[in-house]
Amino acid sequence: MLQPGAASSEVGTAAETRAKLTLLRQAMAAADIDAVYLERWANVAWLCGGRGNRVVLDSPTGSCGVLVGHNGAWLLTPNNEEARVRAEAFSGLDLPVIAQPWYRLPLWQAAGPLLPRGARVAADVDMDGAVPAEALVTPLRRNLEEADVARYRSLGADTAEGLEAAVVEAGPSWSELEVAGTIAAALKARGIEGAVVLVGARERAEHFRHLVPTHAVITGGFTASVTATRHGLHASCTRSVSIGRLPEPLEERFTAIRDVDRALLGASRPGARLGDILDAGAQAYARSGFYDEWKEHHQGGTAGYAGREAFAVPGSDYLLEGGMAVAWNPTMPGAKSEDTFLVSSGGLEWLTRSPSSDWPLDDRDGELPRTVPREV
């Protein structure tokens, strides 16, 4: 059952961060950890209600970090970021700010005076004497709370709206790079970063799965895929455009790939194993006559504070739970279907769908709606 959603793009309250600090401290106690230092931007965004420490977009770490102990939590920042951190990026949180000169790096060195002697520390960056923090943080962030979901709904709706508005602007003389630039601008105007922006003209889409844009002209049509980020969350979706009538062989492949997507989504329910979901997709490929096509590219997996928190691979025992998101991306030559959905006991909620969208859908016989190539 496809569930409707509502949107919110605001950062979280101090109460949300306090609740997540409680969860983190419980995990710390169970692992006999005295303190956790987080600097990777997705982890900081999760803990701090979507607030961002990212400045350099291609860096997994940000410009400040959060130190969490059992009896306190602090925001560590270089002095050149302190004013912005206090006034904008992390305003509204009850976290004391510890600033140190910008030339004293790495930043985690400022944590030393705040830690008890002999403290056992976990960190998500290379920190002297620390153990990796991902084993503590990843299980906490993959099950989305209602505040995370509200921001995800807003991100998904804005991502789809921006992508769809951008691709219908393209003309037959445009290059893939020009289309990609228009998509990136549409996302940026909505406060979204394009972590992945792929555009492939029809001829290239017949041969390649990752359509990194080039100077190739989109004559005939193209496929565009994005993974968009805001507030630390990731939303993935794909839309295809046909300039003129979609050729019949390609139309048949798009029909087949939508059936594979439906099979993957239909199997995505709480308690399902990723390996079994992948099997359902592989069987759908076979029914369409594309038997081993699933082996040519990954099919997606769970999403959230990473583009894919976990990829579906054969035999995976990774269990879906309510409150997780999935983003499946089945492909075959020239055809792809992809959107991001929230999994719950009540069914699937389509996140990357704008309420005002007029994008054409295939919902024959009441089946799960999937997008079809738009003819322009």
C-alpha positions in Angstrom: 0.0 0.0 0.0 1.4 3.4 -1.0 1.1 5.9 1.8 0.8 9.7 1.3 3.3 12.0 3.0 3.7 15.6 4.3 6.7 17.9 4.0 8.9 19.8 6.4 12.3 21.3 5.7 13.1 22.7 9.1 16.1 21.6 11.2 15.3 19.8 14.4 14.8 21.0 17.9 17.2 20.8 20.9 14.8 18.1 22.2 15.5 15.9 19.1 19.2 16.1 19.7 18.8 15.4 23.4 16.9 12.2 22.5 19.5 11.1 20.1 22.3 11.8 22.6 20.4 9.5 25.0 20.4 6.8 22.3 24.0 7.3 21.6 25.0 7.2 25.3 23.1 3.9 25.8 25.1 2.4 22.9 28.3 3.8 24.4 27.5 2.2 27.8 26.8 -1.1 26.1 30.1 -1.0 24.3 32.1 0.4 27.3 32.9 3.6 25.5 33.6 6.8 27.5 33.3 9.3 24.6 32.4 9.6 20.9 33.8 12.2 18.6 31.9 12.8 15.3 33.1 14.9 12.4 31.6 13.2 9.3 28.9 15.5 8.1 26.2 12.8 7.8 26.7 11.7 11.4 26.7 15.3 12.7 23.5 16.0 10.7 21.8 12.9 12.2 22.7 13.9 15.8 22.1 17.6 15.4 18.7 17.5 13.7 19.9 18.1 10.1 22.3 20.9 11.0 25.3 20.9 8.7 29.0 21.2 9.3 29.9 20.7 5.7 31.8 23.4 3.7 33.9 21.3 1.2 31.4 19.3 -0.7 33.7 16.4 -1.7 34.9 15.9 1.9 33.2 13.3 4.1 34.1 15.4 7.1 32.9 18.9 8.0 34.3 22.1 9.5 33.4 21.3 13.1 32.8 18.2 15.3 30.7 17.0 18.2 32.3 15.4 21.3 29.8 13.3 23.3 30.6 12.1 26.8 28.3 10.4 29.3 27.9 13.7 31.2 28.2 16.3 28.5 28.4 17.2 24.8 30.4 19.9 23.1 30.7 21.4 19.7 34.4 21.8 18.6 35.1 24.4 15.9 38.1 26.3 14.5 37.9 30.0 15.4 37.2 31.1 11.9 34.0 29.1 11.9 32.9 30.0 15.5 30.7 33.0 14.7 28.8 31.2 11.9 28.4 28.1 13.9 26.9 30.0 16.8 24.7 32.3 14.8 23.6 30.1 12.0 24.7 26.5 11.5 24.1 25.2 15.0 21.9 27.8 16.6 19.1 26.5 18.8 21.2 23.7 20.3 22.2 23.5 23.9 25.8 22.5 23.0 28.7 24.5 24.5 31.1 25.7 21.8 34.8 25.1 22.2 36.9 27.1 19.7 40.6 26.7 18.9 42.9 28.5 16.4 42.3 27.4 12.8 45.9 26.4 12.4 45.8 23.8 15.2 44.6 20.8 13.4 43.3 18.1 13.5 40.3 19.5 15.3 39.8 16.6 17.6 42.9 17.7 19.5 40.6 20.2 21.3 38.8 17.2 22.9 41.8 16.3 25.1 41.1 18.6 28.0 37.5 17.5 28.1 38.2 13.8 28.4 38.8 11.9 31.7 42.3 10.3 32.0 42.4 7.0 30.2 39.1 7.5 28.4 38.1 4.9 25.8 37.1 7.0 22.8 35.3 6.1 19.5 35.6 8.4 16.5 34.5 8.6 12.9 37.8 10.1 11.8 41.4 9.0 12.4 42.0 10.0 16.0 44.9 8.9 18.1 43.9 6.0 20.3 40.3 5.9 19.2 38.3 3.0 17.9 36.0 3.4 14.9 32.6 4.9 15.7 30.6 3.6 12.8 29.6 0.4 14.6 27.9 2.6 17.3 26.4 5.3 15.1 25.2 3.5 11.9 22.7 1.2 13.6 21.2 4.3 15.4 20.9 6.5 12.3 19.5 3.8 9.9 16.1 3.7 11.6 14.6 7.1 11.0 12.7 8.9 13.7 9.6 11.0 12.8 11.7 14.2 12.7 14.1 12.6 10.3 11.2 11.4 8.2 9.7 14.9 8.1 12.9 16.2 6.6 13.2 13.3 4.3 9.7 13.9 2.9 10.6 17.5 2.2 13.9 16.6 0.6 12.2 13.9 -1.6 9.4 16.2 -2.8 11.9 19.0 -3.6 14.3 16.7 -5.3 11.7 15.3 -7.6 10.2 18.7 -8.3 13.6 20.1 -9.2 14.7 17.2 -11.4 11.4 17.1 -13.3 11.4 20.9 -13.8 15.0 20.8 -15.1 14.8 17.9 -17.5 11.7 19.2 -19.4 13.7 22.4 -20.2 16.2 20.5 -22.3 16.1 20.7 -26.1 17.4 18.3 -28.7 20.6 20.3 -29.3 21.6 20.3 -25.6 24.6 18.4 -24.3 24.4 16.0 -21.4 26.6 18.5 -19.5 24.1 21.3 -20.1 21.3 19.2 -18.8 23.3 18.2 -15.8 24.1 21.9 -15.1 20.4 22.8 -15.2 19.5 19.9 -12.8 22.3 21.0 -10.4 21.0 24.6 -10.5 17.4 23.5 -9.9 18.5 21.4 -6.9 20.7 24.2 -5.5 17.9 26.7 -5.7 15.9 24.4 -3.4 18.8 24.2 -0.9 19.9 20.8 -2.1 23.3 19.5 -3.2 23.6 17.0 -6.0 25.9 14.3 -4.6 25.3 12.4 -7.8 24.0 14.0 -11.1 24.1 11.6 -14.0 22.8 12.3 -17.5 23.1 10.0 -20.5 21.8 10.4 -24.1 19.9 7.4 -25.4 22.9 6.0 -27.3 25.1 6.1 -24.2 22.4 4.7 -21.9 22.3 1.6 -24.2 25.9 0.8 -23.3 26.7 2.3 -19.8 25.1 2.1 -16.4 26.7 5.1 -14.7 25.9 7.9 -17.1 28.5 10.5 -16.1 27.6 13.5 -18.3 29.7 14.4 -21.4 29.5 16.7 -24.3 27.3 14.2 -26.1 24.1 15.7 -27.5 20.8 14.4 -26.2 19.1 14.0 -29.6 16.4 11.5 -29.3 16.2 11.5 -25.5 18.1 10.9 -22.3 18.0 9.5 -18.8 18.8 11.6 -15.7 19.6 10.3 -12.2 20.3 12.1 -9.0 21.2 11.4 -5.4 20.4 14.6 -3.7 21.4 15.6 -0.1 20.0 18.0 2.4 20.1 17.9 6.2 22.5 14.9 5.9 19.8 12.8 4.1 20.1 11.3 0.6 17.2 10.9 -1.9 17.7 9.1 -5.2 15.5 9.2 -8.3 15.6 8.9 -12.0 13.5 10.4 -14.8 13.8 9.7 -18.5 12.8 12.0 -21.4 12.0 11.0 -25.0 12.3 13.7 -27.7 9.5 12.4 -29.9 8.0 9.0 -29.8 9.8 6.4 -27.7 11.0 3.5 -30.0 9.0 0.3 -29.4 11.9 -1.9 -28.4 12.9 0.7 -25.8 9.3 1.0 -24.6 9.3 -2.7 -24.0 12.5 -2.5 -21.9 11.0 0.3 -19.8 7.9 -1.7 -19.2 10.1 -4.7 -18.1 12.3 -2.5 -15.8 9.2 -1.1 -14.1 8.0 -4.6 -13.4 11.4 -5.4 -11.8 11.2 -2.2 -9.7 7.7 -3.2 -8.6 9.0 -6.6 -7.6 11.8 -5.1 -5.5 9.4 -2.6 -3.9 6.7 -5.2 -3.3 9.2 -7.4 -1.4 10.4 -4.4 0.7 8.6 -4.8 3.9 9.6 -5.0 7.6 11.4 -8.2 8.4 12.5 -8.9 4.8 16.1 -9.8 4.1 17.9 -7.8 1.4 19.1 -11.0 -0.2 15.5 -12.2 -0.6 14.4 -8.9 -2.0 17.3 -9.1 -4.5 16.1 -12.6 -5.4 12.6 -11.2 -6.1 14.1 -8.7 -8.5 16.2 -11.3 -10.2 13.1 -13.5 -10.8 11.3 -10.4 -12.3 14.2 -9.9 -14.7 14.0 -13.6 -15.7 10.2 -13.3 -16.4 11.0 -10.4 -18.7 13.6 -12.5 -20.6 16.6 -10.6 -19.2 17.7 -13.5 -17.0 21.1 -12.3 -15.7 20.7 -8.6 -16.3 20.7 -7.9 -12.5 24.4 -9.0 -12.4 25.4 -6.1 -14.7 24.8 -3.4 -12.0 23.9 -3.1 -8.3 20.2 -2.9 -7.7 20.2 -0.5 -4.8 19.4 -1.1 -1.2 18.6 0.9 2.0 19.1 4.7 2.1 19.1 7.5 4.6 22.1 9.3 5.9 24.1 7.6 3.1 23.2 7.2 -0.5 23.0 3.5 0.2 23.3 2.5 3.9 23.5 -1.1 2.8 23.6 -2.6 -0.7 21.5 -5.7 -1.6 23.9 -8.5 -2.5 23.1 -12.2 -2.9 22.5 -14.0 0.3 22.5 -10.8 2.5 20.8 -11.3 5.9 20.4 -7.6 6.4 16.9 -7.1 7.7 14.6 -4.3 6.7 12.8 -2.6 9.6 10.0 -0.1 9.8 11.5 3.4 9.6 14.1 2.5 7.0 14.2 3.9 3.5 15.0 2.0 0.3 16.1 3.2 -3.1 16.1 0.5 -5.8 17.6 1.2 -9.2 17.1 -1.7 -11.6 18.5 -1.1 -15.0 18.8 -2.7 -18.4 20.3 -1.3 -21.7 18.6 2.1 -22.2 16.1 1.8 -19.3 16.2 2.5 -15.6 13.6 3.0 -12.8 14.5 4.6 -9.4 12.9 6.4 -6.5 13.2 6.5 -2.8 10.6 5.0 -0.5 10.0 4.8 3.3 9.3 1.3 4.6 6.6 0.9 7.3 4.2 -1.8 8.6 1.4 0.2 6.8 3.2 0.0 3.4 5.5 2.1 1.3 5.6 5.9 1.3 6.9 7.4 -2.0 9.3 10.1 -0.8 10.7 11.3 -4.2 7.3 12.4 -5.5 6.2 16.1 -5.7 2.5 16.7 -4.7 2.2 19.0 -7.7 3.9 16.6 -10.2 2.3 15.9 -13.6 4.9 13.4 -14.6 3.3 10.5 -16.5 2.9 7.3 -14.5 2.2 3.6 -15.2 -0.3 2.5 -12.6 -2.1 -0.2 -14.7 -4.5 -2.4 -12.8 -4.0 -0.5 -9.6 -0.3 -1.6 -9.4 2.3 0.5 -7.6 2.7 3.6 -9.7 6.1 4.0 -11.5 7.3 6.8 -13.7 7.4 6.4 -17.5 9.6 8.3 -20.0 8.1 11.7 -20.7 7.6 12.4 -24.4 8.3 16.1 -25.4 
